Amino acid sequence: MHNTMWKLANVIKDYDWGTKTALFELFNITNTNNKPQAEIWMGVHPSGVSTAVDTQGKQIKLDQLIAQNSIQILGDKTKNRYHTLPYLFKVLSAQEPLSIQVHPELSKAKKGYEKENELGIPLDSPKRNYKDPNHKPELVYALTPYWAMNGFRPITEIILLFSSLNIQAIKNEVNELTNNQTDSGLKAFFTSLLKLDDTHKKHALLEFKSKIELLNDIPFNIIKEIAKKFPDDIGLFAPLILNIIQLQPGEAMFLKAQTPHAYLKGTGLEIMASSDNVLRAGLTSKYIDINELIDNTTFHSIPADQLLTQPVKQNNKINFPVPIDDFAFEIIYSDQHLQTEKLQSAEIIFCIEGEITLSTATDSFTIKAGESVFIAYCAGFFDYKGNGVLARASNK
Ligand SMILES: [Zn+2]
């Protein structure tokens, strides 16, 4: 192997909730067919493998490149533990809300995946919950103001919001939560809303929407916005049950396993374990397996002021610590001085702003905002120089 760094050509996903202009505004990425540009995928996940391009312009799929030289590219430790690149790095740009979801814990993902294999449910079946045996912790880093829902609100807050609206059709459910303000009460409340029969649900949503018509503060303005796309979805109640947070550019948030969350609007970077395991809870036309969802949800409130990941600053770098090994994420501010970084693993470096030259002992690329490179662990280090900001993905 003669090269240790490659420029990446990445897959852009045109999911219908994506923006059409944000990637052009931020990264000068043209939108030739005017479809939504929802996500850029950097990594080896089978649903969107990046292409590695060497300094001579020769191309190879990143998964093949890694498979051919996995010890050199990943290093012994990563190769033995994960067999491939353990993380998936994305740019995510939402114009409309994504579905409310939870991700399973590792042990449950393994069990669930095996069980669905035994039951003979094809991997591409809409009824398939577990696409792989992996967990999917994720971290989102805001590039623009970024709205999201994450974690259950304190129960007193949930009761206050529902009581203020006094929706007759779900009066019993709210009363029961008021009489049992515990995690199990929250579980019963959440489950009973998801299991409302169709007529009951219809009445509850109609009454709800008419009662919030003239309310314009958070979370009601958000609910009205969501209702444009999902007028009959039980997920319309979610902004009363889950914390609503707006990340400012430069802020990041870790999404724990078994915690319900949804991205509402904004552009950010997202890094996650290389997995596609999603259990949906609303704001979706896709399949909801209520029992599996409940079994994979931790019913415990998180105060909104504990949602942000506290950054650790060191010289020109900002690290966002995460409680798992599958990925690590760091922001690097670069200037005209040549600086050196020791590699932690095989790394993907994405240029957020400016124009920066990255070099290893064998290769050199200048990347602009929106462009990315992949560096093999065996390169040992990389140099960087040029005004701009880099986002760095690695694993432990
Ligand atoms: Zn998620």
Residues whose N, C-alpha, C, O or C-beta is under 5 A from the ligand:
A	BS01	ZN	none
